[in-house]
Amino acid sequence: MTAGPPTDAPSPAPPPAPLLAVRGVTLRFGGLTSLNGVDLTADGGEILAVIGPNGAGKTSLFNCLTGVYTPQEGTIAFAPPTAEHPVQLVAGPARRRRGRKPHVVNRAGIARTFQNIRLFAALSAYENVKVAAETRQRTGPVAAMLRLPRARANERSSDAATAALLDFTGLRAVADETASALPYGVQRRLEIARALATGPALLLLDEPAAGTNPTEKRELERLIRRINGELGVTVLLIEHDMRLVTSVADRVTVLNFGRVIAEGRPAEVRRDPAVVEAYLGTAGPREEP
Ligand SMILES: Nc1ncnc2c1ncn2[C@@H]1O[C@H](COP(=O)(O)OP(=O)(O)OP(=O)(O)O)[C@@H](O)[C@H]1O
Protein backbone atom coordinates (compact mmCIF):
# COMPACT_ATOMS: atom_id res chain seq x y z
CA MET A 1 0.00 0.00 0.00
CA THR A 2 1.38 3.41 -0.87
CA ALA A 3 1.11 6.07 1.73
CA GLY A 4 -0.96 9.08 0.69
CA PRO A 5 -0.02 12.61 1.67
CA PRO A 6 -0.42 13.31 5.41
CA THR A 7 -3.97 14.54 5.91
CA ASP A 8 -2.99 17.44 8.16
CA ALA A 9 -0.39 18.84 5.70
CA PRO A 10 -1.71 21.93 3.91
CA SER A 11 -1.98 21.27 0.19
CA PRO A 12 0.34 23.55 -1.78
CA ALA A 13 -1.39 26.62 -3.19
CA PRO A 14 -1.91 26.37 -6.93
CA PRO A 15 0.39 28.68 -8.91
CA PRO A 16 -1.33 32.01 -9.66
CA ALA A 17 -2.97 32.20 -13.07
CA PRO A 18 -1.00 34.31 -15.56
CA LEU A 19 -2.46 37.74 -16.16
CA LEU A 20 -3.10 36.81 -19.78
CA ALA A 21 -3.21 33.32 -21.26
CA VAL A 22 -3.68 32.98 -25.02
CA ARG A 23 -3.94 29.35 -26.08
CA GLY A 24 -4.10 27.97 -29.61
CA VAL A 25 -5.70 31.06 -31.11
CA THR A 26 -6.53 30.74 -34.80
CA LEU A 27 -8.19 33.54 -36.76
CA ARG A 28 -9.26 33.16 -40.38
CA PHE A 29 -10.63 35.61 -42.89
CA GLY A 30 -12.13 33.37 -45.56
CA GLY A 31 -9.17 31.42 -46.96
CA LEU A 32 -6.56 33.58 -45.23
CA THR A 33 -5.24 32.43 -41.85
CA SER A 34 -4.17 35.53 -39.99
CA LEU A 35 -3.30 33.76 -36.70
CA ASN A 36 -2.43 30.09 -36.55
CA GLY A 37 -2.44 28.34 -33.16
CA VAL A 38 -0.93 31.28 -31.28
CA ASP A 39 0.08 30.79 -27.63
CA LEU A 40 1.17 33.73 -25.50
CA THR A 41 1.42 34.21 -21.76
CA ALA A 42 1.88 37.47 -19.87
CA ASP A 43 2.57 37.47 -16.16
CA GLY A 44 1.59 40.48 -14.07
CA GLY A 45 4.29 43.16 -14.06
CA GLU A 46 5.99 42.24 -17.33
CA ILE A 47 6.70 44.30 -20.42
CA LEU A 48 6.25 42.06 -23.45
CA ALA A 49 6.79 42.90 -27.09
CA VAL A 50 5.25 41.29 -30.15
CA ILE A 51 7.31 41.75 -33.31
CA GLY A 52 7.18 40.33 -36.81
CA PRO A 53 7.30 41.38 -40.46
CA ASN A 54 4.39 43.26 -42.03
CA GLY A 55 1.23 41.15 -42.20
CA ALA A 56 2.53 38.68 -39.56
CA GLY A 57 -0.69 38.95 -37.54
CA LYS A 58 0.32 41.34 -34.74
CA THR A 59 -2.66 43.69 -34.96
CA SER A 60 -4.97 40.71 -35.52
CA LEU A 61 -3.76 39.37 -32.17
CA PHE A 62 -4.57 42.70 -30.45
CA ASN A 63 -7.97 42.68 -32.13
CA CYS A 64 -8.65 39.20 -30.73
CA LEU A 65 -7.53 40.29 -27.25
CA THR A 66 -9.81 43.33 -27.27
CA GLY A 67 -12.98 41.73 -28.63
CA VAL A 68 -12.82 43.26 -32.12
CA TYR A 69 -12.55 39.76 -33.62
CA THR A 70 -13.53 36.40 -32.16
CA PRO A 71 -11.01 33.79 -33.26
CA GLN A 72 -12.46 30.57 -34.67
CA GLU A 73 -10.24 28.44 -32.42
CA GLY A 74 -8.45 28.77 -29.09
CA THR A 75 -9.08 30.48 -25.79
CA ILE A 76 -8.08 33.76 -24.17
CA ALA A 77 -8.23 34.13 -20.40
CA PHE A 78 -7.47 37.27 -18.40
CA ALA A 79 -6.88 37.20 -14.66
CA PRO A 80 -6.50 40.72 -13.24
CA PRO A 81 -5.50 40.83 -9.55
CA THR A 82 -8.89 42.29 -8.62
CA ALA A 83 -10.91 39.41 -10.14
CA GLU A 84 -11.70 36.31 -8.12
CA HIS A 85 -11.59 34.10 -11.20
CA PRO A 86 -9.98 34.53 -14.61
CA VAL A 87 -12.29 36.23 -17.11
CA GLN A 88 -12.73 34.04 -20.19
CA LEU A 89 -12.46 36.59 -23.00
CA VAL A 90 -12.79 33.94 -25.68
CA ALA A 91 -13.97 30.42 -24.94
CA GLY A 92 -16.45 27.78 -25.97
CA PRO A 93 -16.71 25.06 -28.57
CA ALA A 94 -16.50 25.86 -32.29
CA ARG A 95 -20.22 26.24 -32.89
CA ARG A 96 -20.94 28.28 -29.79
CA ARG A 97 -17.88 30.52 -29.62
CA ARG A 98 -18.21 33.45 -27.37
CA GLY A 99 -16.10 36.58 -27.45
CA ARG A 100 -16.52 39.53 -25.12
CA LYS A 101 -17.45 42.89 -26.60
CA PRO A 102 -14.69 45.58 -26.63
CA HIS A 103 -16.29 47.66 -23.84
CA VAL A 104 -16.60 44.56 -21.63
CA VAL A 105 -12.93 43.74 -22.25
CA ASN A 106 -12.03 47.29 -21.31
CA ARG A 107 -14.08 47.10 -18.13
CA ALA A 108 -12.32 43.84 -17.27
CA GLY A 109 -9.02 45.74 -17.27
CA ILE A 110 -7.50 45.78 -20.78
CA ALA A 111 -6.93 49.09 -22.59
CA ARG A 112 -5.26 49.74 -25.92
CA THR A 113 -3.89 52.34 -28.27
CA PHE A 114 -4.09 52.08 -32.05
CA GLN A 115 -1.57 51.93 -34.89
CA ASN A 116 -3.43 54.84 -36.48
CA ILE A 117 -4.12 57.34 -33.71
CA ARG A 118 -7.83 57.44 -32.81
CA LEU A 119 -8.28 60.44 -30.55
CA PHE A 120 -11.40 62.61 -30.45
CA ALA A 121 -9.84 65.14 -32.82
CA ALA A 122 -12.10 68.07 -31.97
CA LEU A 123 -11.85 67.67 -28.18
CA SER A 124 -9.09 69.08 -26.01
CA ALA A 125 -6.39 66.86 -24.52
CA TYR A 126 -8.13 67.22 -21.15
CA GLU A 127 -11.51 66.19 -22.56
CA ASN A 128 -10.01 63.19 -24.35
CA VAL A 129 -8.68 61.84 -21.05
CA LYS A 130 -11.74 62.81 -19.02
CA VAL A 131 -14.13 60.98 -21.34
CA ALA A 132 -12.12 57.81 -20.68
CA ALA A 133 -11.91 58.47 -16.91
CA GLU A 134 -15.70 58.79 -16.82
CA THR A 135 -16.15 55.27 -18.20
CA ARG A 136 -15.00 54.04 -14.78
CA GLN A 137 -17.85 55.80 -13.05
CA ARG A 138 -21.08 53.92 -12.55
CA THR A 139 -23.50 56.87 -12.30
CA GLY A 140 -26.43 56.67 -14.70
CA PRO A 141 -27.41 59.54 -17.03
CA VAL A 142 -30.36 60.59 -14.85
CA ALA A 143 -28.20 61.03 -11.74
CA ALA A 144 -25.76 63.03 -13.85
CA MET A 145 -28.55 65.27 -15.27
CA LEU A 146 -29.98 65.92 -11.81
CA ARG A 147 -26.46 66.49 -10.50
CA LEU A 148 -27.13 64.24 -7.52
CA PRO A 149 -24.37 64.23 -4.87
CA ARG A 150 -23.03 60.89 -6.13
CA ALA A 151 -22.79 62.27 -9.68
CA ARG A 152 -20.98 65.38 -8.44
CA ALA A 153 -18.53 63.26 -6.45
CA ASN A 154 -17.88 61.12 -9.54
CA GLU A 155 -17.28 64.22 -11.62
CA ARG A 156 -14.71 65.47 -9.11
CA SER A 157 -13.02 62.10 -9.08
CA SER A 158 -12.85 62.02 -12.92
CA ASP A 159 -11.38 65.53 -12.91
CA ALA A 160 -8.76 64.51 -10.34
CA ALA A 161 -7.85 61.36 -12.28
CA THR A 162 -7.59 63.33 -15.53
CA ALA A 163 -5.32 65.98 -13.98
CA ALA A 164 -3.11 63.30 -12.39
CA LEU A 165 -2.75 61.43 -15.68
CA LEU A 166 -1.95 64.57 -17.65
CA ASP A 167 0.78 65.29 -15.08
CA PHE A 168 2.05 61.71 -15.22
CA THR A 169 2.32 61.74 -19.00
CA GLY A 170 3.80 65.28 -19.11
CA LEU A 171 0.76 66.72 -20.91
CA ARG A 172 -0.49 69.25 -18.34
CA ALA A 173 0.83 72.18 -20.43
CA VAL A 174 -1.26 71.15 -23.45
CA ALA A 175 -4.42 70.21 -21.51
CA ASP A 176 -6.56 72.85 -23.26
CA GLU A 177 -5.17 72.32 -26.77
CA THR A 178 -7.34 70.62 -29.37
CA ALA A 179 -6.09 67.06 -29.89
CA SER A 180 -5.75 67.40 -33.66
CA ALA A 181 -3.50 70.46 -33.26
CA LEU A 182 -0.93 68.60 -31.15
CA PRO A 183 2.34 67.30 -32.63
CA TYR A 184 2.21 63.63 -33.62
CA GLY A 185 4.39 62.34 -30.77
CA VAL A 186 2.28 64.27 -28.24
CA GLN A 187 -0.89 62.77 -29.71
CA ARG A 188 0.61 59.32 -29.21
CA ARG A 189 1.26 60.13 -25.54
CA LEU A 190 -2.27 61.49 -25.20
CA GLU A 191 -3.64 58.20 -26.55
CA ILE A 192 -1.66 56.41 -23.84
CA ALA A 193 -3.00 58.79 -21.16
CA ARG A 194 -6.54 58.14 -22.38
CA ALA A 195 -6.03 54.37 -22.28
CA LEU A 196 -4.61 54.61 -18.74
CA ALA A 197 -7.65 56.63 -17.63
CA THR A 198 -9.79 53.50 -17.89
CA GLY A 199 -7.66 51.94 -15.12
CA PRO A 200 -6.24 48.91 -16.95
CA ALA A 201 -4.18 46.06 -15.50
CA LEU A 202 -2.94 45.33 -19.04
CA LEU A 203 -2.06 48.03 -21.56
CA LEU A 204 -1.75 47.12 -25.25
CA LEU A 205 0.30 49.55 -27.33
CA ASP A 206 0.11 49.12 -31.12
CA GLU A 207 3.28 50.62 -32.62
CA PRO A 208 3.48 53.49 -30.12
CA ALA A 209 6.72 54.81 -31.64
CA ALA A 210 5.49 54.92 -35.25
CA GLY A 211 6.01 58.37 -36.73
CA THR A 212 7.79 59.77 -33.68
CA ASN A 213 11.18 61.50 -33.74
CA PRO A 214 14.23 60.27 -31.75
CA THR A 215 13.54 62.61 -28.80
CA GLU A 216 9.90 61.52 -28.63
CA LYS A 217 11.05 57.88 -28.79
CA ARG A 218 13.27 58.35 -25.75
CA GLU A 219 10.40 60.00 -23.86
CA LEU A 220 8.16 57.13 -24.87
CA GLU A 221 10.67 54.59 -23.57
CA ARG A 222 10.76 56.36 -20.22
CA LEU A 223 6.98 56.61 -20.12
CA ILE A 224 6.52 52.87 -20.82
CA ARG A 225 8.95 52.02 -18.01
CA ARG A 226 7.15 54.35 -15.58
CA ILE A 227 3.73 52.97 -16.52
CA ASN A 228 5.08 49.54 -15.71
CA GLY A 229 7.21 50.42 -12.67
CA GLU A 230 5.19 53.17 -10.98
CA LEU A 231 1.62 52.25 -11.94
CA GLY A 232 2.19 48.48 -11.90
CA VAL A 233 0.53 48.08 -15.31
CA THR A 234 1.58 45.12 -17.45
CA VAL A 235 2.45 46.24 -20.97
CA LEU A 236 2.17 44.33 -24.24
CA LEU A 237 3.49 46.28 -27.18
CA ILE A 238 3.70 45.77 -30.90
CA GLU A 239 6.76 47.56 -32.19
CA HIS A 240 8.99 47.45 -35.25
CA ASP A 241 11.79 49.47 -33.71
CA MET A 242 14.13 46.88 -32.19
CA ARG A 243 16.12 49.48 -30.28
CA LEU A 244 13.02 50.44 -28.33
CA VAL A 245 12.00 46.78 -27.92
CA THR A 246 15.45 45.82 -26.64
CA SER A 247 15.45 48.78 -24.29
CA VAL A 248 12.07 48.21 -22.63
CA ALA A 249 10.86 44.62 -23.15
CA ASP A 250 11.51 41.76 -20.72
CA ARG A 251 10.44 39.21 -23.35
CA VAL A 252 9.64 39.18 -27.03
CA THR A 253 7.28 36.98 -29.05
CA VAL A 254 7.93 36.84 -32.79
CA LEU A 255 5.09 36.19 -35.23
CA ASN A 256 5.48 35.26 -38.89
CA PHE A 257 2.57 34.30 -41.16
CA GLY A 258 0.34 34.08 -38.09
CA ARG A 259 2.54 31.63 -36.18
CA VAL A 260 4.80 32.15 -33.17
CA ILE A 261 8.30 31.41 -34.50
CA ALA A 262 10.38 32.53 -31.51
CA GLU A 263 9.99 33.67 -27.93
CA GLY A 264 12.54 34.86 -25.38
CA ARG A 265 14.69 37.75 -24.25
CA PRO A 266 15.23 40.47 -26.90
CA ALA A 267 18.93 39.71 -27.40
CA GLU A 268 18.30 35.96 -27.83
CA VAL A 269 15.39 36.47 -30.20
CA ARG A 270 17.40 38.72 -32.51
CA ARG A 271 19.99 35.98 -33.02
CA ASP A 272 17.39 33.25 -33.56
CA PRO A 273 17.88 31.78 -37.07
CA ALA A 274 14.08 31.54 -37.63
CA VAL A 275 13.77 35.27 -36.88
CA VAL A 276 16.69 36.20 -39.13
CA GLU A 277 15.11 34.07 -41.88
CA ALA A 278 11.66 35.66 -41.39
CA TYR A 279 13.13 39.09 -41.92
CA LEU A 280 15.26 38.07 -44.94
CA GLY A 281 14.56 40.29 -47.89
CA THR A 282 13.47 43.04 -45.52
CA ALA A 283 15.66 45.44 -43.60
CA GLY A 284 15.43 43.02 -40.66
CA PRO A 285 14.08 43.95 -37.24
CA ARG A 286 14.65 47.68 -37.51
CA GLU A 287 16.95 49.59 -35.22
CA GLU A 288 16.21 53.27 -35.45
CA PRO A 289 18.07 56.25 -34.04
N1 LIG B 1 -10.40 42.45 -41.48
C1 LIG B 1 -9.59 41.71 -42.26
N2 LIG B 1 -10.05 41.12 -43.37
C2 LIG B 1 -9.24 40.37 -44.14
N3 LIG B 1 -7.94 40.15 -43.90
C3 LIG B 1 -7.42 40.74 -42.81
C4 LIG B 1 -8.21 41.55 -41.92
N4 LIG B 1 -7.41 41.99 -40.91
C5 LIG B 1 -6.19 41.48 -41.14
N5 LIG B 1 -6.19 40.74 -42.28
C6 LIG B 1 -5.06 40.03 -42.87
O1 LIG B 1 -4.44 39.29 -41.84
C7 LIG B 1 -3.02 39.30 -42.01
C8 LIG B 1 -2.37 39.84 -40.76
O2 LIG B 1 -2.67 41.24 -40.68
P1 LIG B 1 -2.25 42.12 -39.42
O3 LIG B 1 -2.76 43.51 -39.67
O4 LIG B 1 -2.67 41.44 -38.20
O5 LIG B 1 -0.67 42.09 -39.53
P2 LIG B 1 0.43 42.97 -38.77
O6 LIG B 1 1.49 42.01 -38.32
O7 LIG B 1 -0.22 43.81 -37.74
O8 LIG B 1 0.99 43.86 -39.96
P3 LIG B 1 1.64 45.35 -39.95
O9 LIG B 1 2.97 45.25 -39.28
O10 LIG B 1 1.77 45.65 -41.42
O11 LIG B 1 0.66 46.24 -39.25
C9 LIG B 1 -2.72 40.13 -43.25
O12 LIG B 1 -2.58 39.26 -44.36
C10 LIG B 1 -3.97 40.98 -43.38
O13 LIG B 1 -4.20 41.34 -44.72
The ligand as a MOL file (V3000), in Angstrom:
LIG
                    3D

  0  0  0     0  0            999 V3000
M  V30 BEGIN CTAB
M  V30 COUNTS 31 33 0 0 0
M  V30 BEGIN ATOM
M  V30 1 N -10.4020 42.4490 -41.4850 0
M  V30 2 C -9.5910 41.7150 -42.2550 0
M  V30 3 N -10.0500 41.1170 -43.3740 0
M  V30 4 C -9.2400 40.3740 -44.1450 0
M  V30 5 N -7.9430 40.1510 -43.9010 0
M  V30 6 C -7.4180 40.7400 -42.8070 0
M  V30 7 C -8.2080 41.5550 -41.9230 0
M  V30 8 N -7.4070 41.9920 -40.9070 0
M  V30 9 C -6.1900 41.4810 -41.1440 0
M  V30 10 N -6.1880 40.7370 -42.2800 0
M  V30 11 C -5.0560 40.0310 -42.8710 0
M  V30 12 O -4.4380 39.2860 -41.8360 0
M  V30 13 C -3.0190 39.2970 -42.0090 0
M  V30 14 C -2.3710 39.8450 -40.7650 0
M  V30 15 O -2.6650 41.2380 -40.6850 0
M  V30 16 P -2.2550 42.1240 -39.4210 0
M  V30 17 O -2.7610 43.5090 -39.6690 0
M  V30 18 O -2.6740 41.4450 -38.1950 0
M  V30 19 O -0.6660 42.0870 -39.5320 0
M  V30 20 P 0.4330 42.9680 -38.7660 0
M  V30 21 O 1.4880 42.0150 -38.3160 0
M  V30 22 O -0.2220 43.8080 -37.7430 0
M  V30 23 O 0.9900 43.8570 -39.9610 0
M  V30 24 P 1.6400 45.3540 -39.9500 0
M  V30 25 O 2.9730 45.2510 -39.2820 0
M  V30 26 O 1.7680 45.6530 -41.4190 0
M  V30 27 O 0.6620 46.2450 -39.2460 0
M  V30 28 C -2.7230 40.1290 -43.2500 0
M  V30 29 O -2.5800 39.2650 -44.3580 0
M  V30 30 C -3.9740 40.9800 -43.3770 0
M  V30 31 O -4.2040 41.3430 -44.7200 0
M  V30 END ATOM
M  V30 BEGIN BOND
M  V30 1 1 1 2
M  V30 2 1 2 3
M  V30 3 2 2 7
M  V30 4 2 3 4
M  V30 5 1 4 5
M  V30 6 2 5 6
M  V30 7 1 6 7
M  V30 8 1 6 10
M  V30 9 1 7 8
M  V30 10 2 8 9
M  V30 11 1 9 10
M  V30 12 1 10 11
M  V30 13 1 11 12
M  V30 14 1 11 30
M  V30 15 1 12 13
M  V30 16 1 13 14
M  V30 17 1 13 28
M  V30 18 1 14 15
M  V30 19 1 15 16
M  V30 20 2 16 17
M  V30 21 1 16 18
M  V30 22 1 16 19
M  V30 23 1 19 20
M  V30 24 2 20 21
M  V30 25 1 20 22
M  V30 26 1 20 23
M  V30 27 1 23 24
M  V30 28 2 24 25
M  V30 29 1 24 26
M  V30 30 1 24 27
M  V30 31 1 28 29
M  V30 32 1 28 30
M  V30 33 1 30 31
M  V30 END BOND
M  V30 END CTAB
M  END
